[in-house]
Amino acid sequence: MSSSVQSPTSLRSPVTPQQARRSVLIPTNSVTTKDGQVVRARIDQSLSVNDVVKQLCSNLKIQEPHVLYALRDDSDELVTNENLRKMIRQKANLRLVNAPKIEALEIADKLSLRDERTLRMTLFSLQKLIREEGFAKAFLSRDGMHELIEVISGSHGNTLAYALTAMQNLMELDYGWSNLGDDFISSVVQILASPQNLINVCRPATAILKKLVEADPRSAPGPIMAGSSTRPPVAPPGTVYRYGFDRVYEQMSQQRGLLDIVVGRLGSADSVMGLNSMMLINSLLSHATDARWEDLTSELERLNVRKAVIRLMSSHTIEDLTSSILDFQANIVRVTFRRKITVVDPEQDASQEETLRFIWSSAKISELSENGKIFKWRRLGFETEDIRKEFVEVGALGLDCLKNMVISDPDYFSKVVLEQISRPVERRCPVAKASNEVVELLAEHWAIFAPGYSTSTTFQPFFLNFAKVHTLATKFFLRMWNESGAAAGDFTRVVALVRSQVKVALRDENTRPWHEVETDFEDSEYRDVRDRQMKELEMEDDLLSKVPVRNLRAKLYKESFEFVRQQRIQCLMQGAWFVNANPLSTQIIREAPRRPNRPWRFMRLDKGAKYIHYVDSAIKFPVRAGLEDLPERIEIAQIAEIGIGTCALPPNVLNSDLPTAAPIASPLSFSLYSTRDGSLADQVATDPSRWADWTDGLNMLRRDGGHVATPETAEFVKALTEIGLKIKLLNLSGEKVEIPSSLVAGPPPPTVDFFFADPGYLWQ
């Protein structure tokens, strides 16, 4: 193919002869034609891409209609109206190629042929081109989706990997895949469950399942409307939000051992595989419906997924998993809270009845009958024989923890129960009541107030070991009872000792090893604990530990979190200047690090919260309201993770002109990662407040609430909560209102002859 360079060609708006004589024709870009000719062209930034291509075809005497052609750069990126100015500024080398519509028709036809000699190369091209809107629409109109599904069902090896990746990229669009049937979901599940499949096959298969789980009618864009119907929302015609958790999990449950494989791949040597598996588990937990919630959570507990995540926390290759691990922690907070509010009613729940039967048999004691009264559960340390009432504050979580304590050491449990019932009644430690009180203390320590509200910015491996911590703390409770010579009236005093020890033992959770926690609970002396607790009492107000105040704090905490969330998102909509940073290498294989061409970038979230619009500039300038000054954009849906501390500040920016031997990650840096395309943006904030606004604001944009990544936001929520609490308490103390330690229900009404006596009226 011959190649030649022609004289500069002007592609610009009409000018007067006088302007033409004064101007010097300086080419902005080189354009290579299909036959190898190289044309130096001066492209006017005010033209549309369609006009540029039209003038090129006219100047090159191309007879075919210009709509059959398009421009791409050396990396095959399509030139669009959005990136044309950037291409001109960067003096990119352009190529005149077939229009996306033509390429789409050709690729769809090649897929239908199933020619093994060309199929793999066709799919390799498809997986990148399918992200382009013009290509995607033409590909879908040619029935390309059907052909792609057929290829997936009949391929293997690298060919299957390319086909699945193309499908994964297609599903990033919000149209075109609304007719995927259960057969397709089943085939993806089978691909993922097969241990023979290569990692590069399982990566996109995992991502496809995650996308299908999230394509729930309840997650459709737009405001979430409240309604009186308890049925799930109906997906409107044509929308891709018609799959969701139930459809996907139904197929997953039919494939034996699939969740085992997904959990096992969390520790995969391939970091992308581990990340995709983590994100799939998070999606399942976030979107699980009531009908299958118990099945999913119990199966994940059986597979010990928490232990697998704790191993990831202690690994040194998890930089890109940090966000997903924090999401997992937030999901486990949601799971724990739901267990805490789940009513214990053995008459209605066979599994709870079986658990209680196991606990009773492990105690190795028998019922007693005195004066016609049965003493069974009271012998284990409950206050009454009404099990539902005993677990009203801690729910099924309390029952789970008591069961786990028994399982961990059955001999210890039976021994301690026998020891207590052998003592005089006033000297007995109520074992079951102590267990439930420890659950309350741990829930308070980890702020398990409501689903979706988690402000932890660091790893919490001890929280993921909730049951083990509960066992240690309950044994500590019993030991403090014995060593202090406590009696029945000293229960609250021992609770205060345990609360103090919980704070000490669980401090610095993200850095301390587990064996130190065990030592703090098992080896601490009563006198040392008591002395420390007395010092704490001198500085604390007993009022704050009362149950009504704790409940008030929980309510204010949720309100503060929502207030901060809205504030952060408003900051994103106002926009801010950032430094374009140099990305550092990561453990996950991404595209080669990109060097920013201009030092500054202004970013702003649009009102619909769908795109981040931005402009790069050599200097900061006043940016007008709206989006007119921000020609380029990043789609929020493409952001899979917000990494922090991921890039370095370039030299000569923000007074950082001293050269260093190796780039150092800036503490105010963050990156917006896509699962496949690497980093979408690498920025350094100019101050900690702006960094906290954007990193947490982007996380909080997600419908599940995301997680808080910065200590600044976590402290902000905490400070607002404490200020609100003090204001409320000042109102009460000013009126000299006595706050009780607990509320006692009054006697039932003597008759039921009143309107609200019938529970049915509550639902009318």
N, C-alpha and C positions, 0 to 999 in steps of 0.2 A: 504494500500500500504506500503510495507516494505521499510525501509531505512537503508543504511549501508554506511560506509566510507571506501574506499579502500586506499591502499598505494599510494603515489604520483606517477603519471604517467607523463612521459616526452613527451611533444609534441614540438619537436624542429628539426632543421636541422641536417643532419648526422654529427657525431663527431668521432674523432679517439679514440681508446681504451685508450691512454694515457690521453686525455682530459677528458674522462669519469671518469677515476680513480681519477683525481685531483678535479673534480667538486663535489659539494655537492648539492643534488637534493632538492631544496627549492620550494615548490609549490607556484604558483602565483595566482591561482584561484580555486574555488570549482565549479564543474559542476554537476548538478542534472539531472539524466536521466529520461526518460518518466516513468519508473517503480519505481522511487523514490530513486534509488541509488545515493549516493553522492561521487563523485570522486575528489580527490585533484590532480590538474594537474599543471605542469610547462609549460607555453606556451611561445614559442620563438617569440619575436616581429617581427622577420624577415619573419615569415611564413604568407601566405595568409589565410583568413578565410576558404577557401575551403580546404586547406591542414590541418588546425587544425581539422575541422570536419571529414575529411577523416581518420586522425590518431586516433581520438577519437573512431570512429565507429570500426576501426580495433582493438584497444586495448580492447574495450568492447565486442568484438565478435558479433557485430551486423551484421546479414546476409544481410539486405536490402542495396541497393546502398546508398552511403553517400550523394548523391545529393538530397535525400528525406529529409534531416535533415538540421537544422540550429541552431544557438545559439542566445539566448536572455538573457538579464539581468533580475533582479527582477522587474523592471518597464516595462517589455515587449519591451524594445528597442532592435531592431535587431542589432546583432554584424556584422559590415561590415569592409572592409579593411580600411576605413577612421577612424573608432573609435576603432579599435582593440587595438591599443597602449594605448589609454585612459583607456579602460576596464582593461588592464593588470596592468597599473600603479595604478589604484584605487582598485585593487584586488576585482573586482566585482564578485558577485555570479552569475554564469551562469546556464542556463537551456538548455538541448538538446531537441529541439522541432521539429515539422514538418517544412519543408522548406516553405517559403512564397508561392511558386507555389502550393504546396499541400493545404495549408490553403485557398488560393484564390479559388481553384476548389471546395473545400468543402463548402465555404461560398456562392459561386454563385449557387451551387446546392440547398442549404438550402433556398435561396431567392426564387428560382423557385417553391418550395413546398408551400410557403405561410402558413406555420404552425404557428398559433398564439402562440403556447406554446414556440416556439424557435425563432420566428422572431425577437422579440425585442432584445434578447441577441445576435443574429447574427449581427444585425445592430450595436449594441453597439461595438462589436469587429471590424466590418468593418470600422467604422469611424476613427479608429486609424491606422489599418493596411493598408488602402488604400493609405496612404502617402508613403509607401515603393515601390520603383520602380519595384522590382521583383514581388511583390504581385499585383501591379496595372496592369502590363502587362498581367499576367496570368488571372486576374479577367476580364479584358477587352476581352481577347481572348476567354473566356468562355461565352461571351455575357452578362457579369455581368451588364454592363451599362443599357441594355434594362430591365433587371430584377429590377434594382434599380429604374428606372423611373416608372415602373409599381407599385412598392411598394409605391412610393411617391404619385401617382395618386389615390391610394385606401386606404391610411392610415390616421390616425388622432392621436391627443394626443402625447404622448411621443414616440410612434413608428414612427410617422411622423417626429418628431424632430430629432431622431437618423438618419433617412433616409436622411433628408435634410443636416444634418451635414456631413454625409458621402459624399454626392454629393459636398458640399462646399470644403471638403478636397481634393476630387478627382480633382476639378477644379483648385487647386494650381499647378497641373502638366501642362506642356505645350503640352499635347497630350491626346487623349482618349475621348474628349468631343466635337469633331468637327461636330457631326451630331445631335445636339439637335435641335428639330424643334420648330416652333412657338407654337405648342400645349403645349410643356413643358414650354416655357416662359410664356404662358398664365396661366398655372396651378400654377406656382410660384407666379404670380401677384395676382391671386385669393386667394391664401393662405395668402399672405401679406395683402390683403385688407379686409380679414374677421376679424371683431372685436372679434369673439368668440375664435380665435386661441390663444394658450398660448404664452407667451413671448419666451419660449425656442424653439418654432416653428418659430416665426417671426424673431428671430436673424439670423439663417442660411439662411432663405429665402431672407432677406435683403442683406446679403453678396453675395448670388448667383446672384441676380440682378445686384449688383455693378460689379461683375466679368464679367458678360455678357456685360455690358455697356463698360467696359474697353477693351474687346476682339474685338477691332475695327481693320479692315485691316490697317488703318492709324497708329495704335499703334504697329504693328508687330515689333519684334526685328530686328535690323539691321539698316543700314544707311537709312535715309529718302531721297529718290531721288527726285530731282526737275523734273518737267515735264510740258509740255505745255497743257496737257489734264486737263479739269476742272472736269471730272468725278471722283468719288471715286475710290481708288485703288481696284483691284480685288484680293481676297484672294487666295493664291495658294492652290492646292489640299492637304487635310489632315491637314491643319493648324487650330488651334482653334480660330485664329483671323478672324472670319467671322460673328460676330454678331454686336456689336456696338450700338450706341445710337439710331439710327432710328428704328431698329428691336425691341428693348426693349421698347422704348417710345411709339411705335405704340400699343403694347399690354397694356401698362400702361394707355394710353389715353382712351382705351375701357372700363376700369374699373373705374366707376365713384367714385370719392372721394378718390382715392388711395393716391395722393400726400397730401391730407388733413391729412390722417392717418400717413404718413411718417413724415410730419412736426410736427404733434401732438406728435409723439413719441420722438422728440428731448428732451422733458422734462420728459421722462420716469424715474421712480425710479430705473429701471434696467440700470446701467451705460453702459453695453455692448450694450443694445438695442439702447440707445441714441447715442453711438459712431457709431454703424453700420448705423443708420439713417443719421447721419451727413456725413459719408463717402459716402453713396449713393447719397445724394444731391450734394456733391462735384464732384462726378464722372459724374453726369448728366450735371452739369454746365461746367465741363472741356471738355466734349466730345460732347456737343450739336452741331448739324450741322445747317447750315444756314436755311434749310427748316423748322426746328421746334424750332429754337432759340427763336423767339418771343413768341411762345406758352408757352414754358417752363418758360421763365423769367417773363412773365406777370402773369402766374398762381402762381408762387412762390411769386410774389409781392402781389397778391390778398390774399394769405394765410398768409401774413405778416411774412415770414420766418426770416426776419432780426430781428424783435422783439423777436422771439423765441430764436435766437442766442444771442442777447443782454442779455436775462434772464439767459442763460447759463454762460455768462461772469461774471455776478454778483453772481453766485452760488459759494458755497465753496466746491463742490464735483466734480470738473472738471479737476483734475490734468491730467487725461489721455485723455481729450478732447482738451487740449491746442493746439496740433499740428493740429487737424482737424478744430478748430475754425480759426486758422491762415490761413489754406488753404481756408476756406470759405471767409475770408477777401480778399485774393488774387483773388479769383473767382469774388467777387463783384467789385473789381478794374477792372477786365476784362469786366464785364458787363457794368460798368459805362463808361469805355473808349469807348466801342462799341456804346453805346447810344450817346456819345459825337461826334463821327464821322459819325453817321447816318444822312443822309441828310434830312432836313425838306422840303417836297414837297407835299403840300396838294392836288395838282392836281393828284398825283400818289398814295397817301396813304389816304384811306378813314378815317382811325382812326385819322390821324393828322388833317384832315379837320374838323372832329367832335370836336376834342379838341379845335381848334381855334374858332369854332363856339360857344362853351361853354364859352371860355374866353371872347369873344366879348359880348355875351348876359349878362354875369355877370357884365360887366362894366356899363351896363344900360345907354349907350350913343348912339347917332346916328351919321351916316356919315354926312360929310359936303362936299359941292361942291363949289369951288371958282375958277372962271376964267376957267371953264371946267376941273379942276383937282379935283379928289376924295381924300378926307382926311378921312381915316378910321383907318388904323393901326398906322398912325402917331399920332393920338389922344390918343393912349395908351402909347406912348413914344418910338415908333420905329422911325428910321430916314427916312425910305422910306416906300413905299407900297409893296415892294418886300419881301415877307415873307421868301422865300428861302435864299435871300441874308442876311436878318437880323439874321438868325440862323446859318450862315455858320461857325462861330467859335465854337459854343456850341452844334450844332446839336439837335437831339431829346432830349438830356439830358436837354438842356435849356428849351425846350417846356414842358417837364415833370415837371420841377421845377416850372415854371410859373403856370402851371395847379394846382399843389399841393398847391401853395400859395393861389390861388383863392379858392380852396376847403376848405382850413383850416379856412378861414374867408371871405366869399363872401361880407359881408357888408363892411368890412374894404377896400377890393379891390375897390369896386364901389365908396366908399367915397373918397379914395385917388386919383382915376382917375378924379372924378368930381372936386376935389379941385385943381388939377394941371391945368386942362383945363380952369378953371375960372381965372387963373392968366395970366399976360402978357406973351407972348411967351418966352421972354428972361429969365423969372424967373421960368419957369416950370422945374420940375424934370422929366426927361424921364423915367417913371416907368419900361417899358419893357426893355429898354436899361440897366437900373440899375440892373434888374433881371439877364440879361445875363452876365453882368460884374461880379456879385457875383458868378455865376457859374464858370467863369474863375478863380476867386480868390480861390475858394474852390478846384478846380481841381489842381491848382498850389500848394496849401497848402498840399494836400494829395498825391502829385506827381503822378497824374493820367496821365502818359505819354504814356504808351503803354501796350498792354495785356501781361501778364506773367511776368511783372517786378514789384515786390512788395518787399520792404525791411523792412517792419514793423516787429518788433520783439515783439510787445506788442499788447494787445487788443485795438481796435479802435471803441468803441461803438458810438462815435459821427459821425464817417465816415458812419457807417451803418444807421445813422439817417440823411443822406445827405439832404434829402428834407426838414426836419425840421430845420436843421442848415441854409439852404438856405433861408427859410422864415424869420427866426430871423435876419439874416444878411441883407436881403433886406429891412426889416422894419427899421433896424438900419441905412442903407444907406439913406432912405427917411427922417428919423428923423435928421440925421446930415445935410442933405441938408437944411431942414427948419431952424434948430437952427443956422446954419452958415450963413444964408441969401445968399446962393449960387445962382449964375446965370449960364447961359448956358456955359460960358467959364470956369467954375470951376469944371466941371465933373471929370477931372483927379485928382484934389485936393481932392475931396470927396472920390474917389476910393482909394487914398493913406490912408485916415483916416480909411476906412473900412478894408483895408489890414492889417493895424496895429492892429485893434481891433480883427480881425480873429485870428491873432497869439496869442493874449492875452487870448481870450475867449476859444480857443481850446487847450491850453497848458495842459500838464500832463493828456492826454486823458484817460489813463488807470486807473487813480485813482480818478479823480474829478467827483462829482455827476452832473447829468444833470441840476439840478436847478441852479447851479452856472453858467453854460453856459447861461441860460436864463437871469440871473441877469446881467451878463457882457454885454449882448446885449441890454437889456431893460432899465437898470438903469444908465449906464455910461453917464456922463455929457460931452458935446461937448468940453468944455475948458480943462478938464482932458485928454481927448483923444488927442486933438490937442497938448497939452504940451508934452505928451509922444511921439507923432509922430515926433515932432520937434527934440527931443533928439535923436530919432532913425535916423533921416535924417542926423544928424551931424556925425554919425558913418557909414552910408551906402552910397553907390554910386547909384545915380538915374539911371545910365546906366544899372544896373542889373535888373531893373523892366521893361525895354522896351521889347516889344513883340518879336522882332528878337532874343534878348539875351535869353529870356525865352525858345524859341523854340530850340536854340542852346544847352541850358542846358538839355532839354529833350532828344535830340539826344545823347549827351555825357553821360547822365545817363544810357541809354540803352547799350551803348558800354562798360561803366565801369562795369555794372552788368554782362555782358557776359564775360568780362575779369576775373572778380573775380570768376565767376562760373567755368571757365576752370582751374584757379589756384587752387581752392579748390579740384577739382576732381583729379588734378595731385598730390596734397598732399596725397590723399587717395591711389593713386597708388604707391607712394614712401613708404608708411607704417610708423607705429609709435608704440612705446611701451605705454601701458596703465596699470593702476593698476586694478586688478580684485576686484570689489567692492561688498559690501553687499547690496542687494536690499532692499528698505524699502517697507512697505505695501502700497498698493494703493486702490483706491476706486473700481476699476474694479476687479472682481474676476478672479484671474489668478492662475497659479500653485503656489505651496508653494515656498517661496523664497529659492534660491539655494545658498549655501555657496561655494565660490571658493576654490579649493584645492591648487592652487599655486598663488602666489601674483602678478605675471606679465603676461601680454599677449601682443604679437606682432600681429598687424593686418595690412593687406594689401589688397587693391582692385585689382582684376585681370584686365588685359588689355581690356577684353570684358565687364567690368563693370557688370558682372552677379553674382559674388561671392566675399565675403570678406573671405580671407584665414587667418588663425591665428594659433598660437602655444602658449600654456601656459608653463611657466617656473618659476623655483625658483629664478633665477637671470636673469638679462638682458645680452644678448650675441650678438655679431655681426651677423646679419641676412644677408645671401647672397641674391643677386638679384634673381628674379624669385620666384617660389613657392615651391622649393624642401624642404625648412626648415619649411614649414607651412602645416602640414598634415590635418588640420581640416578646415571646411569652413561653412559660413552662406550664404544662397541664398538671394540676394537682393530682389527678388520678394516676399519673405516671410515677409519682413519688412513693417509693416503697419503704424508704427509711430515711430518717434524718440523723446523720452521723455527726458527732461533735469531736473537736480536737483532731481533725482529719487533714488539715492543710496548713501550709506555712505562709507567712507574710512575705511578699516579694520585697526586695531591697528598694530603698529610696522612697518608701511609702510609710506614712505615720512615724516619721523620724527613726525608721529602722534601716539605716543605711550602713550599718556595720556588717561586713561579710562574715559568714560563719562557715565552719568546715563542712557541716551538713545541715540541711533544712530542719528546723525545729517546729513542731506543731504549735500553733498559736492556741492558747486557751479560749480565745474568743472566736475560733473558727468553727464552721459547720459546712457540711456537704449534703446536697439533696441527691439521694441515690435512687436509680431505677434498678429493678431486678436484673435487667439484661444489658442496658446501655451504659452502665457505669454511672459516673457522676454527671448530673444535669446542671449542677452549679456548685462552685467552691468559693465560699465567701469568708471574710473576716469582718466582724462587727467593730465599730469604732469605740464602743464602750460596753461594759457588762450588762447594762439594762437593755440595750438594743438586742444583744445576743440572747438574753433570756426571753424577751418579747417574741422573737422570731422562732427560735428553736422550739419553745413550748407552744407558741401559737400554732405552728404548723402541725405539731403532734395533736393538739386539741381540736384541730379542724375535723378530725376523723369522727365518724358517727358513734363509735364506741367510746369516745372520750380520750383515747390515747393514753399516754403517760406523761408525767412531768419529768423533764430531763435535767433541769437546772436547780441548784439549791436556792437561787434567788426567788423563783416562783414558789417553791415549797415553803420557804420562810414567809413569803408574802401571804399565802393562804393561812399559814399558822398564825401569823400576827393578826390578820383580820379576824380570825376565829376567837383569839384570846381577847382582843379589844371588844368585840361584840359580847363575849361572855361577861366581861367585867361591867359593861354598861348595863346588861340585864340584871346582874347581881346587885349593882348599885341601886337600881330601882326597887329591888326586893328589900335590901337592907335599909333603905331609906324609909320604907313603910313598916320596918321591923317585923317582916314576915319570917316565920320560922320554917326552914326547909327540912322536912323529915328525911331520915336516911333511907326509908323505903315507904311505899304506899301500900296500905292494907285495904283490900276490897271490902266494901260494906256487906251487910247481910242481904240476901235476896229479897225482893218485894214479897209481901204476904200473899198477893194474888197476881194473876196475869191478865187482869181485866183492864188493859190499857192498850192504846193503839200500837205502840212499837214492840209489844210483847211478841208479836208474830214476826220472825226473821224474814219472812217473805216480803214484808213491806219495804225492807231495805233495798230490794232489787227491782222495785217497781219504778 
